[in-house]
């Protein structure tokens, strides 16, 4: 069993990179990938802990992309955290994320929400501030009853306090990943809000740009959805990857390795991905 989609406190998860590895080890995962949003800061500490525990480790990242009708996230695997075309672009994206957070904090403050920048930074524990941290502070102050309510009522796309991100296009992101020697994989594809035939057509287009796989074994998809997505990837000779999308307390009900309890991504998926690197 492997898990190729997890998040640490270096983006919008609640656990340290080291704890991600420990949880993967406890779950019986042979390999785990750390895929924080737009950041590679946690890779080396996760890798070190994986070596100590004898857990296989895949360095990764999750990138948000421009997409009008739904949400497009791209996973990249075997990405060297040191240098490369994508790594260089990440500095620009991270700066834009900081400016976005400041704009969101200002909108909340101007609307009378008693939330300070220091409180947000304390919740985030570093420069990795994101909307889940805003939601957590709102919940702690009794402004909402849950993190999900904060998103549904205030922070999600289309809501009152949503601030757009500076994003790459899907083609830009895929080509940057490939140019950096890594493998691009479409994350949670049903978030695109496409019908099956539309998704298949779009996947064929993305494959032309260099897409290597699609996250077909996604924790919050049912068996029928996973089966359909696996069939799609097979028809296009893409790799059907999978993972829990674990975020700790910021996305409840998910466990590393098993997701909601019925997830089991086979080890053979990693072999297929590695073959694409050769």
Residue pairs with C-beta under 8 A, 6 or more apart in sequence:
1 27
1 28
1 29
1 30
1 257
1 258
1 264
1 265
1 266
1 267
2 29
2 30
2 31
2 32
2 56
2 265
2 266
2 267
2 269
2 270
3 24
3 27
3 29
3 31
3 32
3 33
3 242
3 243
3 244
3 246
3 256
3 257
3 265
4 31
4 32
4 33
4 35
4 58
4 60
4 75
4 77
4 185
4 215
4 241
4 242
4 243
4 265
4 269
4 270
5 33
5 35
5 62
5 75
5 187
5 215
5 218
5 242
5 243
5 244
5 245
5 246
6 13
6 20
6 24
6 32
6 33
6 34
6 35
6 243
6 244
6 245
6 246
6 256
7 13
7 34
7 35
7 36
7 37
7 62
7 245
7 246
7 247
7 248
8 15
8 16
8 17
8 19
8 20
8 34
8 36
8 42
8 46
9 15
9 16
9 17
9 42
9 124
9 125
9 126
9 128
10 17
10 36
10 39
10 41
10 42
10 126
10 128
11 36
11 37
11 38
11 39
11 62
11 128
11 130
12 36
12 37
12 128
12 130
12 131
12 132
12 133
12 247
12 250
13 20
13 36
13 246
13 247
13 248
13 250
14 247
14 248
14 249
14 250
15 23
15 248
16 42
16 45
17 34
17 42
17 43
17 45
17 46
17 49
18 45
18 46
18 48
18 49
20 32
20 34
20 42
20 46
20 246
20 256
21 32
21 46
21 49
21 50
21 53
21 55
21 57
22 49
22 53
23 246
23 255
23 256
23 257
24 32
24 55
24 256
24 257
25 53
25 54
25 55
27 255
27 256
27 257
27 258
28 257
29 55
29 256
29 257
30 55
30 56
30 267
31 55
31 56
31 57
31 58
31 267
31 270
32 50
32 55
32 56
32 57
32 58
32 256
32 257
33 57
33 58
33 59
33 60
33 75
33 77
33 243
34 42
34 43
34 46
34 57
34 58
34 59
34 60
35 60
35 61
35 62
35 75
35 76
35 243
36 42
36 61
36 62
36 128
37 61
37 62
37 63
37 64
37 130
38 61
38 62
38 63
38 64
38 90
38 93
38 94
38 97
39 61
39 90
39 94
39 128
40 59
40 61
40 79
40 81
40 87
40 90
41 128
43 59
43 81
44 81
46 57
47 57
47 59
50 56
50 57
51 57
56 270
58 77
58 78
58 270
59 77
59 78
59 79
59 80
59 81
60 75
60 76
60 77
60 78
60 79
61 75
61 76
61 79
61 86
61 90
62 73
62 74
62 75
62 76
62 187
63 73
63 74
63 75
63 76
63 86
63 93
63 168
63 173
63 177
64 71
64 72
64 73
64 165
64 167
65 72
65 73
65 74
65 167
65 168
65 169
65 170
65 172
65 173
66 72
66 167
66 168
66 169
66 170
67 170
67 192
69 192
69 193
69 194
70 191
70 192
70 193
70 194
71 157
71 188
71 191
71 192
72 170
72 186
72 191
72 192
73 186
73 187
73 188
73 191
74 170
74 173
74 174
74 177
74 184
74 185
74 186
74 187
75 184
75 185
75 186
75 187
75 215
75 241
76 86
76 177
76 180
76 182
76 183
76 184
76 185
77 182
77 183
77 185
77 273
78 181
78 182
78 183
78 273
78 277
79 86
79 87
79 177
79 180
79 181
79 182
80 87
80 180
80 181
80 182
81 87
84 179
84 180
84 181
85 176
85 179
85 180
86 173
86 176
86 177
86 179
86 180
86 182
87 180
89 168
89 176
92 166
93 166
93 168
94 127
96 165
96 166
97 129
97 130
97 165
97 166
98 127
98 129
100 163
100 164
100 165
100 166
101 120
101 129
101 130
102 117
103 163
104 131
104 134
104 155
104 161
104 163
105 115
105 117
105 120
105 134
107 161
107 163
108 115
108 134
108 154
108 161
109 115
111 160
111 161
113 138
113 143
114 141
115 134
115 137
115 138
115 141
119 137
120 129
120 133
120 134
120 137
121 129
123 133
123 136
123 137
123 140
124 130
124 133
131 151
131 155
132 147
132 247
132 250
132 251
134 150
134 155
135 144
135 147
135 150
135 151
135 155
135 250
136 147
136 249
136 250
138 144
138 150
138 154
139 145
139 146
139 147
139 149
139 150
143 150
144 150
144 153
144 154
147 249
147 250
147 252
151 159
152 159
153 159
154 160
154 161
155 161
155 162
156 162
168 176
170 206
170 209
171 209
173 184
174 184
174 206
174 209
174 210
174 211
175 209
175 210
177 183
177 184
177 210
178 184
178 210
183 212
183 213
183 273
183 276
183 277
184 210
184 211
184 212
185 211
185 212
185 213
185 214
185 215
185 239
185 241
186 203
186 206
186 211
186 213
186 214
186 215
187 215
187 218
187 245
188 215
188 218
188 220
188 221
188 245
189 199
189 203
189 214
189 215
189 216
189 218
189 229
190 218
190 221
190 225
190 229
192 199
192 202
194 202
196 228
196 232
199 232
200 232
200 235
200 236
203 211
203 214
203 232
203 233
203 236
203 238
204 236
207 236
207 238
211 238
212 238
212 239
212 273
212 276
213 233
213 238
213 239
213 240
213 241
213 272
213 273
213 276
214 229
214 232
214 233
214 238
214 239
214 240
214 241
215 229
215 241
215 242
215 243
216 226
216 229
216 230
216 232
216 233
216 240
216 241
216 242
217 226
217 230
217 240
217 241
217 242
217 243
217 263
217 264
217 265
217 269
218 225
218 226
218 229
218 242
218 243
218 245
218 259
219 242
219 243
219 244
219 245
219 254
219 259
219 260
219 263
220 245
220 254
220 259
220 260
221 229
223 262
226 242
229 240
230 240
232 238
233 239
233 240
234 240
239 269
239 272
239 273
239 276
240 269
241 265
241 269
241 273
242 263
242 265
242 269
243 265
244 254
244 255
244 256
244 257
244 258
244 259
244 263
245 251
245 254
245 259
246 254
246 255
246 256
247 254
253 260
254 260
255 261
257 263
257 264
258 264
